[in-house]
Amino acid sequence: MFAYIIRRLVYGAVTLIALSFIVFMMLQAAGSPLDRLYLNNLLEDGFIEEVTRLWGLDQPLLVQYWKWLTNYVQPLDFSPQNIIPWIVLGIVAVAIAAIWRFAEPRFRPAWILGVVFVGAMVALRNMNIEFDWGISFNSGSTLVWDEVFSRAGATFRLGFTALGIALIVGIPLGIYQALRQYSFFDQLGTFSAFVAFSTPIFVIGVALQTYVAFRFEEWTGVKLFFVAGMTGDNYAQLSFIDQMGDIFRHLTLPAISIALISLAGYSRFQRASMLEVMRSDYLRTAKAKGLSRRTIIVKHALRNALIPIVTLVSIDIAFIIGGAIITESIFGWPGLGRKYIEALGVVDFPVIMAIVLVIGIGIVIMNIVADILYGVLDPRVRYD
């Protein structure tokens, strides 16, 4: 499995380099960065000359890309004087060896992934990591790293909340439709899924704002949901319970607007996968043995029926981030999607490249996690 993960990481790195090269060339086709810089009268004196020297903006395109790539990540300070990362590395190695020796084979990938993740988090907290992502061409003073990661948390909060809603509602809905095939509820769910899946996300967002927020407040006099921002102006002065309520009231509508489309897809795929599994020979054998319907569905059918959903979720991460780009603009959500739209409007090259790379890294990681989960759900999957 280790060889498989290393191989996937290498493939992922190559994919990210290819992605960055394509996006870099497409941005260059929209016009030279120097032309955009000279049009910005708010930049400080000497900024254009410094950026030109650092990023080679007066050099051929391939030279510019190479400078961007080599400036992007600086070496890690993993010196012998800082002993904590080395200790963590040793503990992780021992833990992985113990897992490989004593853990049940089908659970090994999940345990090893968890140990590596925790070890990496502890080690990184004690390492000096420097990323030179440059300075925003639009502001001339703000670091791109700060621009991106000051907003990444908001996007992840929105995206993973939407993903959670879609999974919690979509999977049980698909299972129930499969168990009640061709019933009124099944037909209603099918119709609703097609309507949700074919509706543009900006229409869903505006409809939620209009009818769930504004109309509800107009009819009842109660302001239940907010339609802009991530928290209220007085958020810091609220108690913990009130802060949670404030976050819920701001987060609900944008998360639902993203989740509805994914929810429709999950329910349809789960229904089809469950129907296929329910007709399989090994389930007929389980029924012939006299096992209860609950045991057959939960223990035997559901586990295999979830495998296609794992694939769909790993692919759907890109859609959720893409949906967040539109949703964040509609709801004034201060995340990466809204920043990406702003950066595209002024052709802020460093910010655009950074956001594309962050999204690409997330997609590559999720695909690796999905491949590992295949082995957890299906013991027949091998990584040799």
ABEGO torsion letter per residue (X at the ends): XAAAAAAAAAAAAAAAAAAAAAAAAAAAAAEBAAAAAAABAABBBGAAAAAAAAAGAABBAAAAAAAAAAAABBBBBBBAABAAAAAAAAAAAAAAAAAAAABBAAAAAAAAAAAAAAAAAAAAAABBBBBBAEBBAAAGABBAAAAAAAAAAAAAAAAAAAAAAAAAAAAAAAAAAAAABGBAAAAAAAAAAAAAAABBAAAAAAAAAAAAAAAAAAAAGBBABBABEABBAAAAABBAAAAAAAAAAAAAAAAAAAAAAAAAAAAAAAAAAAAAAAABAAAAAAAAAGBBAAAAAAAAAAAAAAAAAAAAAAAAAAAAAAAAAAAAAAAGBBBAAAAAAAAAAAGBAAAAAAAAAAAAAAAAAAAAAAAAAAAAABAABBAX
